[in-house]
Amino acid sequence: MTPYLHQTQNRLRVRSDFILRNPQQVAPQLAQLKGAAGVKEVIYRRYAGSVAVRFDESRVSGSALLAQMEGFGWLTARNDNAYIDTTVRQLARSMVKGAAMLTLNAVVKPSLLKMVLR
């Protein structure tokens, strides 16, 4: 998953694969983020892989928070080979099923028709 970043005035939201797959590493980082000067609220959605931060712009800038999140590794992109493997496996299974059905139709149907017509 490519990291998703959304920033509005006094709010910064990050959704990434790192946050989703590493809750044990993210928990202490969230505590560190909550204790930072100017941070009002941190909302963590574990199963969405999302963290939203409300902050006071007069005390901390969005770019400083973003740099901190980048230091945590939240913005690293990851190649998802599992998705590719699953897709290839499903495609291969569908092709094998289709070939098996074609073979059965070509071999079994004529034999059944001969038995019925006798």
C-alpha positions in Angstrom: 0.0 0.0 0.0 1.3 3.4 -0.8 1.1 5.7 2.2 -1.8 8.2 2.2 -1.2 11.6 3.6 -3.9 14.3 4.2 -3.2 17.6 5.8 -5.7 20.4 6.7 -5.3 23.3 9.1 -4.3 22.0 12.5 -4.8 18.3 11.4 -2.6 15.7 9.8 -3.7 12.2 8.9 -1.5 9.3 7.7 -2.6 5.9 6.5 0.1 3.4 5.7 0.9 -0.3 5.5 3.5 0.2 8.3 0.9 1.4 10.7 -1.5 -1.4 9.8 1.1 -4.2 10.1 3.2 -3.1 13.0 0.9 -2.2 16.0 3.6 -3.2 18.5 6.0 -0.7 17.1 3.4 2.0 16.6 2.1 2.0 20.2 5.2 3.6 21.8 5.5 6.0 18.8 2.0 7.1 19.5 2.8 7.7 23.1 5.8 9.8 22.0 3.6 11.7 19.6 1.0 12.4 22.2 3.6 13.8 24.5 5.0 16.2 21.9 4.5 20.0 22.4 1.5 21.4 20.6 -0.2 18.0 19.9 -3.8 18.2 21.1 -5.2 14.8 20.1 -3.9 11.6 18.4 -6.5 9.2 17.0 -5.3 5.7 16.1 -7.3 3.4 13.9 -5.5 0.1 14.1 -7.5 -1.9 11.6 -7.4 1.0 9.0 -3.7 1.6 9.5 -4.4 5.2 10.2 -3.3 7.9 12.6 -4.8 11.4 12.8 -3.1 14.2 14.7 -4.8 17.4 15.8 -2.2 20.1 16.7 -1.7 23.7 17.6 0.0 25.4 14.6 1.3 28.2 16.9 3.3 25.6 18.9 4.3 23.0 16.3 4.2 23.0 12.5 2.7 20.3 10.3 6.0 19.8 8.5 7.7 19.1 11.9 5.1 16.5 12.8 5.4 15.0 9.3 9.2 14.7 9.7 8.7 13.0 13.0 6.2 10.5 11.4 8.7 9.9 8.6 11.4 9.2 11.2 9.0 6.5 12.7 8.9 4.8 9.3 5.2 5.4 8.8 5.7 6.8 5.3 7.8 4.0 3.8 6.2 2.3 0.8 6.2 -1.5 0.7 5.9 -3.8 -2.3 3.1 -6.1 -1.5 4.3 -9.4 -3.1 1.6 -11.3 -1.2 -1.1 -9.6 -3.3 0.7 -10.5 -6.5 1.1 -14.1 -5.4 -2.5 -14.4 -4.4 -3.7 -13.0 -7.7 -1.5 -15.3 -9.8 -2.6 -18.3 -7.7 -6.3 -17.5 -8.2 -5.8 -17.0 -11.9 -4.0 -20.3 -12.3 -6.7 -22.1 -10.3 -9.4 -20.6 -12.6 -7.5 -21.6 -15.7 -7.1 -25.2 -14.4 -10.8 -25.4 -13.6 -11.7 -24.1 -17.0 -9.4 -26.6 -18.8 -10.8 -29.5 -16.6 -14.4 -28.5 -17.5 -13.6 -28.3 -21.2 -11.9 -31.8 -21.1 -14.9 -33.3 -19.2 -17.3 -31.8 -21.7 -15.4 -33.1 -24.6 -14.9 -36.6 -23.2 -17.9 -37.3 -21.0 -20.8 -35.7 -22.9 -20.4 -37.8 -26.1 -20.2 -41.0 -24.0 -23.3 -40.1 -22.0 -25.2 -39.2 -25.2 -24.3 -42.6 -26.8 -25.5 -44.4 -23.6 -28.8 -42.5 -23.6 -29.5 -42.9 -27.3 -29.0 -46.7 -27.3 
